[in-house]
């Protein structure tokens, strides 16, 4: 079939502009993946919220340990524990930033791939 084209033709024999097969496939794939992506997005959002709460609790605990350390008559060195808490806080912030970047970039990547 030489000269056959992949464009749709109307009943009158004129070409009809329509979505290409690739566009239809991309749209179908996107619709298929949308529920999973939305569920993943909601889970990432929940994790980010819990990370913020954890960071706040770490901050409060570190502040309280510093206050206890200052108020103690006996020399208790709580500084190593405060440093461990602050290190844990730093990791929580890092994970939160990674999740935020992944959450912000993912829809653009999917659109770019399709």
Sine and cosine of phi, psi and omega as CSV:
sin_phi,cos_phi,sin_psi,cos_psi,sin_omega,cos_omega
0.00,0.00,0.96,0.27,0.01,-1.00
-0.95,0.31,0.64,-0.77,0.06,-1.00
1.00,0.08,-0.01,1.00,0.02,-1.00
-0.96,0.27,0.66,-0.75,0.00,-1.00
-0.93,-0.38,0.26,-0.97,-0.02,-1.00
-1.00,-0.05,0.03,1.00,-0.01,-1.00
-0.97,0.25,0.55,-0.84,0.05,-1.00
-0.95,0.30,0.50,-0.87,-0.03,-1.00
-0.82,-0.57,0.71,-0.71,0.02,-1.00
-0.97,0.23,0.12,-0.99,0.02,-1.00
-0.87,0.50,-0.44,0.90,-0.01,-1.00
-1.00,0.08,-0.02,1.00,0.04,-1.00
1.00,0.03,0.14,0.99,0.02,-1.00
-0.99,-0.12,0.58,-0.81,0.01,-1.00
-0.90,0.44,0.61,-0.79,0.03,-1.00
-0.92,-0.40,0.81,-0.59,0.03,-1.00
-0.96,0.26,0.76,-0.65,0.01,-1.00
-0.43,-0.90,0.08,-1.00,-0.01,-1.00
-0.92,0.40,0.58,-0.81,0.02,-1.00
-0.97,0.24,0.23,-0.97,0.04,-1.00
-0.86,0.51,-0.61,0.79,0.02,-1.00
-0.90,0.43,-0.68,0.73,0.03,-1.00
-0.89,0.46,-0.69,0.73,0.02,-1.00
-0.89,0.46,-0.67,0.75,0.03,-1.00
-0.90,0.44,-0.71,0.70,-0.01,-1.00
-0.88,0.47,-0.68,0.73,0.01,-1.00
-0.90,0.43,-0.68,0.73,0.03,-1.00
-0.90,0.43,-0.68,0.74,0.02,-1.00
-0.90,0.44,-0.66,0.75,0.02,-1.00
-0.90,0.44,-0.68,0.73,0.04,-1.00
-0.91,0.42,-0.58,0.81,0.03,-1.00
-0.92,0.39,-0.65,0.76,-0.05,-1.00
-0.99,0.10,-0.33,0.95,-0.11,-0.99
-0.80,0.60,-0.74,0.68,-0.01,-1.00
-0.88,0.48,-0.65,0.76,0.01,-1.00
-0.92,0.39,-0.65,0.76,0.01,-1.00
-0.92,0.40,-0.65,0.76,0.03,-1.00
-0.91,0.42,-0.65,0.76,0.03,-1.00
-0.91,0.42,-0.70,0.71,0.04,-1.00
-0.87,0.49,-0.67,0.74,0.01,-1.00
-0.88,0.47,-0.67,0.75,0.00,-1.00
-0.93,0.37,-0.58,0.81,0.05,-1.00
-0.93,0.38,-0.66,0.75,0.04,-1.00
-0.89,0.46,-0.65,0.76,0.03,-1.00
-0.88,0.48,-0.68,0.73,0.01,-1.00
-0.90,0.44,-0.65,0.76,0.02,-1.00
-0.91,0.42,-0.66,0.75,0.02,-1.00
-0.89,0.46,-0.65,0.76,0.04,-1.00
-0.89,0.45,-0.68,0.74,0.01,-1.00
-0.93,0.38,-0.53,0.85,0.06,-1.00
-0.90,0.43,-0.64,0.77,0.03,-1.00
-0.90,0.43,-0.70,0.72,0.03,-1.00
-0.88,0.47,-0.67,0.74,0.02,-1.00
-0.89,0.45,-0.68,0.74,0.03,-1.00
-0.87,0.49,-0.68,0.73,0.01,-1.00
-0.90,0.44,-0.65,0.76,0.03,-1.00
-0.91,0.41,-0.63,0.77,0.05,-1.00
-0.89,0.45,-0.69,0.72,0.04,-1.00
-0.86,0.51,-0.72,0.70,0.00,-1.00
-0.89,0.45,-0.68,0.74,0.01,-1.00
-0.91,0.41,-0.67,0.74,0.03,-1.00
-0.89,0.46,-0.67,0.75,0.04,-1.00
-0.89,0.46,-0.69,0.73,0.00,-1.00
-0.90,0.43,-0.66,0.75,0.04,-1.00
-0.89,0.45,-0.64,0.77,0.04,-1.00
-0.90,0.45,-0.67,0.74,0.02,-1.00
-0.90,0.44,-0.69,0.72,0.03,-1.00
-0.88,0.47,-0.68,0.73,-0.01,-1.00
-0.88,0.48,-0.64,0.77,0.01,-1.00
-0.95,0.32,-0.56,0.83,-0.06,-1.00
-0.99,0.13,-0.24,0.97,-0.07,-1.00
-0.95,0.31,0.70,-0.71,0.12,-0.99
-0.98,0.22,-0.61,0.80,0.02,-1.00
-1.00,0.10,0.62,-0.78,-0.04,-1.00
-0.97,0.24,1.00,-0.07,0.14,-0.99
-0.97,-0.22,0.81,-0.58,0.00,-1.00
-1.00,-0.04,0.99,-0.13,0.01,-1.00
-1.00,-0.07,-0.03,1.00,-0.02,-1.00
-0.83,0.56,-0.67,0.74,0.03,-1.00
-0.87,0.50,-0.57,0.82,0.00,-1.00
-0.95,0.30,-0.60,0.80,0.07,-1.00
-0.90,0.43,-0.66,0.75,0.02,-1.00
-0.89,0.45,-0.64,0.77,0.04,-1.00
-0.89,0.45,-0.65,0.76,0.04,-1.00
-0.90,0.44,-0.68,0.73,0.01,-1.00
-0.92,0.40,-0.57,0.83,0.08,-1.00
-0.92,0.40,-0.66,0.75,0.05,-1.00
-0.89,0.45,-0.64,0.77,0.03,-1.00
-0.88,0.48,-0.68,0.73,0.02,-1.00
-0.86,0.51,-0.66,0.75,0.02,-1.00
-0.92,0.39,-0.61,0.79,0.04,-1.00
-0.88,0.47,-0.70,0.72,0.02,-1.00
-0.89,0.45,-0.65,0.76,0.02,-1.00
-0.88,0.47,-0.74,0.68,0.01,-1.00
-0.88,0.47,-0.67,0.74,0.01,-1.00
-0.88,0.48,-0.66,0.75,0.04,-1.00
-0.90,0.44,-0.65,0.76,0.03,-1.00
-0.89,0.45,-0.71,0.70,0.02,-1.00
-0.89,0.46,-0.66,0.75,0.00,-1.00
-0.90,0.45,-0.70,0.72,0.02,-1.00
-0.90,0.43,-0.66,0.75,0.01,-1.00
-0.91,0.42,-0.64,0.77,-0.03,-1.00
-0.93,0.36,-0.61,0.79,-0.02,-1.00
-0.96,0.28,-0.57,0.82,-0.09,-1.00
-1.00,0.06,-0.44,0.90,-0.16,-0.99
-0.85,0.53,-0.74,0.67,0.00,-1.00
-0.87,0.49,-0.61,0.80,0.02,-1.00
-0.92,0.40,-0.63,0.78,0.01,-1.00
-0.91,0.42,-0.67,0.75,0.00,-1.00
-0.89,0.46,-0.71,0.70,0.02,-1.00
-0.88,0.47,-0.63,0.78,-0.01,-1.00
-0.91,0.40,-0.66,0.76,-0.01,-1.00
-0.91,0.42,-0.67,0.74,-0.04,-1.00
-0.98,0.21,0.00,0.00,0.00,0.00
